[in-house]
Amino acid sequence: MILNITEAAGHQIKEMMKEEEGDVRLRFGVKGGGCSGLSYAMGFEDEINEELDLLEDSSGIPVVINRQDAAIVEGTTIDFKQNMMGGGFTIDNPNAIVSCGCGSSFKTATNAGTPDPNC
């Protein structure tokens, strides 16, 4: 399994999926940018490209991951934390060797990405 979704995150994602139209899946991946060079991307999508994407089930949630991103995010855990200021998703990627303070930008030993100079 490439991605692990905790019970708390799964509950939140399923609630958000109810608000989407159609048969949606969670898309999780990375894109260049952020302070450290790579940033996480997460959203909903109703189409997949069978040549470029992997489809897996995590905690009863259909997840789409681009094949190129799979090695970068393999073993990642998505959690949802609630606190006095509200709630938000947290991402724990065992492949990240450097992360920025916000926790959404990182780099791995094999992929440094392209840091955003405006960060």
C-alpha positions in Angstrom: 0.0 0.0 0.0 1.4 3.4 -1.0 -0.8 5.6 1.1 -2.2 5.1 4.6 -5.2 7.2 5.7 -6.0 7.3 9.4 -9.5 6.9 10.7 -9.8 10.6 11.5 -8.6 11.6 8.1 -10.7 9.0 6.4 -13.8 10.3 8.2 -13.0 13.9 7.1 -12.3 12.9 3.5 -15.5 10.8 3.3 -17.5 13.8 4.5 -15.9 16.0 1.9 -16.5 13.5 -0.8 -20.3 13.6 0.0 -20.3 17.2 -1.2 -18.7 16.4 -4.5 -20.8 15.4 -7.6 -20.3 12.1 -9.4 -18.1 9.1 -8.6 -15.0 10.9 -7.2 -11.7 9.6 -5.9 -9.1 11.2 -3.8 -6.1 12.2 -5.9 -2.8 12.5 -3.9 0.6 13.5 -5.3 3.3 16.0 -5.5 4.2 19.0 -7.5 7.3 21.2 -7.8 7.5 24.3 -5.6 7.2 25.3 -2.0 10.1 26.3 0.2 11.8 22.9 0.1 11.2 22.1 -3.6 8.2 19.7 -3.6 4.6 20.3 -2.3 1.8 17.9 -1.7 -1.3 18.0 -3.9 -4.6 16.6 -2.7 -8.0 16.9 -4.3 -11.0 15.1 -5.8 -11.2 13.7 -9.3 -13.7 11.6 -11.2 -11.4 10.4 -14.0 -8.2 8.4 -14.0 -5.6 7.7 -16.7 -4.9 4.0 -16.5 -1.5 4.4 -18.2 -0.3 7.1 -15.8 -2.2 6.5 -12.6 -2.4 3.9 -9.9 -5.7 3.2 -8.1 -5.7 1.8 -4.6 -8.1 1.6 -1.7 -7.1 3.1 1.6 -9.5 3.0 4.6 -12.4 2.5 2.1 -11.4 5.5 0.1 -10.5 5.1 -3.6 -7.1 6.9 -4.1 -5.5 7.9 -7.4 -1.7 8.4 -7.4 0.4 9.3 -10.5 2.9 6.5 -11.1 5.8 9.0 -11.1 4.7 10.2 -7.6 4.3 6.8 -6.1 7.9 6.3 -5.1 8.1 9.8 -3.6 5.0 9.2 -1.4 5.2 5.5 -0.7 4.5 4.8 3.0 3.0 8.3 3.6 0.3 8.6 6.2 -2.4 11.3 6.0 -4.0 12.2 9.3 -6.5 14.9 10.4 -5.9 16.8 13.6 -8.5 18.9 15.4 -7.3 21.7 17.8 -8.5 25.0 19.2 -7.8 26.8 16.0 -9.8 24.4 13.8 -8.6 21.3 12.0 -6.4 20.3 9.2 -4.7 17.4 7.4 -1.2 16.4 8.4 1.1 14.4 6.1 3.9 12.2 7.4 6.1 11.1 4.5 9.0 8.7 5.6 10.8 9.6 2.3 11.1 13.3 3.2 14.5 14.3 4.4 13.8 18.0 4.7 10.4 19.7 5.4 9.5 23.3 5.8 7.8 24.7 8.9 4.4 24.5 7.3 4.7 20.8 6.7 3.5 20.9 3.1 6.8 21.4 1.4 9.6 18.8 1.4 12.3 17.1 -0.5 13.6 13.5 -0.7 17.0 12.1 -1.0 16.4 11.4 -4.7 14.1 14.3 -5.6 14.8 17.9 -4.5 12.2 19.5 -6.8 12.3 23.2 -7.6 12.0 25.5 -4.6 9.8 28.6 -5.0 12.0 31.7 -4.8 9.1 33.6 -3.4 8.6 31.3 -0.4 
